[in-house]
């Protein structure tokens, strides 16, 4: 019983560290570390990353002058939809 509690606590701590790290990176418009890229859009390089219970969407615009530039990065659940117009 105690071993099960220790294992579940370790798993919860690992999940918490992964999600907090990727959340803080999304706040400063950086690419997540622990989430993997799953869907890449052909709009300049926008990408959806999936983590352990969360999703990070990186919106990229393609400009003639500067090339691809990151517009914003959203952090949310797996049910969050790609919406570049917001």
C-alpha positions as CSV (number, residue, x, y, z in Angstrom):
1,X,0.0,0.0,0.0
2,X,2.8,2.4,0.9
3,X,4.7,1.5,-2.2
4,X,1.7,2.3,-4.4
5,X,1.3,5.7,-2.7
6,X,5.0,6.6,-3.3
7,X,4.8,5.6,-7.0
8,X,1.7,7.6,-7.6
9,X,3.3,10.6,-5.8
10,X,6.4,10.4,-8.0
11,X,4.2,10.2,-11.1
12,X,2.2,13.2,-10.0
13,X,5.4,15.2,-9.3
14,X,6.8,14.4,-12.7
15,X,3.6,15.4,-14.4
16,X,3.6,18.7,-12.4
17,X,7.2,19.5,-13.4
18,X,6.6,18.8,-17.1
19,X,3.4,20.9,-17.3
20,X,4.8,23.8,-15.3
21,X,8.0,23.9,-17.4
22,X,6.1,23.9,-20.7
23,X,3.6,26.4,-19.3
24,X,6.3,28.8,-18.3
25,X,8.0,28.4,-21.7
26,X,4.7,29.2,-23.5
27,X,4.3,32.4,-21.4
28,X,7.6,33.7,-22.9
29,X,6.9,32.5,-26.5
30,X,9.4,29.6,-26.4
31,X,8.9,26.1,-27.8
32,X,8.0,23.4,-25.2
33,X,10.5,20.9,-24.1
34,X,8.4,18.0,-22.8
35,X,5.6,18.1,-25.4
36,X,6.0,16.4,-28.8
37,X,5.0,18.0,-32.1
38,X,2.1,16.2,-33.6
39,X,0.5,18.4,-36.2
40,X,2.3,21.0,-38.4
41,X,0.2,23.4,-40.4
42,X,1.3,24.9,-43.8
43,X,0.5,28.5,-42.8
44,X,4.1,29.5,-42.1
45,X,5.0,26.8,-39.6
46,X,2.3,26.7,-36.9
47,X,2.6,23.5,-34.8
48,X,0.5,21.6,-32.2
49,X,2.5,20.0,-29.4
50,X,0.9,17.3,-27.1
51,X,2.1,16.7,-23.6
52,X,0.9,14.6,-20.7
53,X,-2.7,16.0,-20.5
54,X,-2.0,19.3,-22.1
55,X,-1.5,20.9,-25.5
56,X,0.7,23.7,-26.7
57,X,-0.1,25.5,-30.0
58,X,2.6,27.7,-31.5
59,X,1.1,30.1,-34.1
60,X,3.6,31.3,-36.7
61,X,3.0,33.8,-39.5
62,X,5.1,33.9,-42.7
63,X,6.0,37.5,-43.7
64,X,7.9,38.6,-46.7
65,X,10.2,41.0,-44.9
66,X,11.2,38.9,-41.9
67,X,10.3,35.4,-42.8
68,X,8.5,33.1,-40.2
69,X,7.8,34.8,-36.9
70,X,6.1,33.4,-33.8
71,X,2.9,35.4,-33.2
72,X,1.8,33.7,-29.9
73,X,1.9,30.4,-28.1
74,X,-1.3,29.0,-26.3
75,X,-1.3,26.5,-23.5
76,X,-4.4,24.4,-22.6
77,X,-6.0,21.0,-22.6
78,X,-6.1,18.4,-25.3
79,X,-9.5,19.7,-26.4
80,X,-8.2,23.2,-27.3
81,X,-8.8,24.0,-30.9
82,X,-6.4,25.6,-33.4
83,X,-7.7,29.1,-34.1
84,X,-5.1,31.4,-35.6
85,X,-7.4,34.4,-35.9
86,X,-7.6,35.1,-32.2
